[in-house]
Amino acid sequence: MFTTVTYSSDPKEKYSQLTKQLDALLSGERNRYANLSNASALLNVFFDRINWVGFYLMEDGELVLGPFQGLPACIRIPLGKGVCGTAAERKETIVVEDVNAFPGHIACDAASQSEIVVPIIKDGELIGVLDIDSPELNRFTDDDRQGLEAFVKVLATHL
């Protein structure tokens, strides 16, 4: 069912391969948690130099921890708080080069140094965020932002 993929060295092609892989992996499955679990596992093997990848889902006006790969994490994040809550409130991707310089950063893992958070929007409604942390400063690039935004659009069709 799942085979090892050698990804392209070109960032745009690499993310295109990843997104196609995600679509094929989730095709035919309607369970939100199964799909989010497989998406977090896929991203965990896709990325190097990360220490956490997963999802927070909107529930009763706040973000609640969903499927993830990594150390235990914060369970609830209010909108507007930390990187995840800020990205959710703004409904826009946030790339943070140094989390220690981000006002109000929530340190679930003290090893995290940089972060990218991508809102998941379906039919105009925020349903959650994708959150990826790295123990390296300035880990995430604009190619990562663009690629993960495309990834999340495909993911949203399976939620």
C-alpha positions, 0 to 999 in steps of 0.5 A, spaced: 500 500 500 505 505 501 511 505 498 518 509 499 518 515 494 524 518 492 522 526 492 525 531 487 530 536 489 526 541 486 522 544 491 516 545 487 516 538 484 517 535 491 511 538 494 507 536 488 509 529 489 507 530 496 500 532 495 499 527 490 501 522 495 497 525 500 491 525 495 492 517 493 493 516 501 486 519 503 482 517 497 476 513 499 476 514 506 471 519 510 474 519 517 477 525 519 481 523 524 484 517 520 485 522 515 489 527 519 493 521 522 495 519 516 497 526 514 501 527 520 505 521 519 506 522 511 509 529 513 513 526 519 517 522 514 517 527 508 521 532 513 527 532 516 530 537 521 523 537 525 521 535 532 513 536 531 508 535 526 500 535 527 494 538 527 489 543 532 482 543 530 477 548 532 472 546 537 467 551 541 471 557 539 478 554 540 484 550 538 484 543 540 489 538 539 488 533 534 493 527 531 500 529 531 507 526 531 512 528 536 512 529 544 506 530 548 503 537 546 499 543 549 491 541 549 487 547 548 490 554 544 485 560 545 484 564 538 490 569 538 494 566 542 501 563 540 503 562 533 497 557 532 492 561 535 494 567 531 494 564 524 487 561 526 485 568 528 488 571 522 486 565 517 493 566 514 500 562 514 505 564 519 512 562 518 516 564 525 524 564 524 525 564 531 519 562 536 523 566 542 522 572 538 514 571 537 510 575 542 506 570 546 509 564 543 507 558 547 512 553 548 510 546 548 517 543 547 523 547 549 527 544 543 523 548 538 526 554 535 522 555 528 515 554 526 510 554 521 502 554 522 498 553 516 490 554 517 485 549 514 479 552 511 474 548 508 468 552 504 470 558 507 470 556 515 476 555 519 477 547 521 483 547 524 491 548 523 497 544 521 503 546 525 510 544 524 516 545 529 523 545 528 529 545 533 533 549 528 532 557 527 529 559 520 528 552 518 522 553 514 522 557 507 517 560 502 517 554 498 515 550 504 509 555 505 507 555 498 508 547 498 504 546 505 498 551 503 497 546 497 498 540 501 492 543 506 488 545 500 488 537 498 487 535 505 481 539 506 477 536 501 478 529 505 475 532 511 
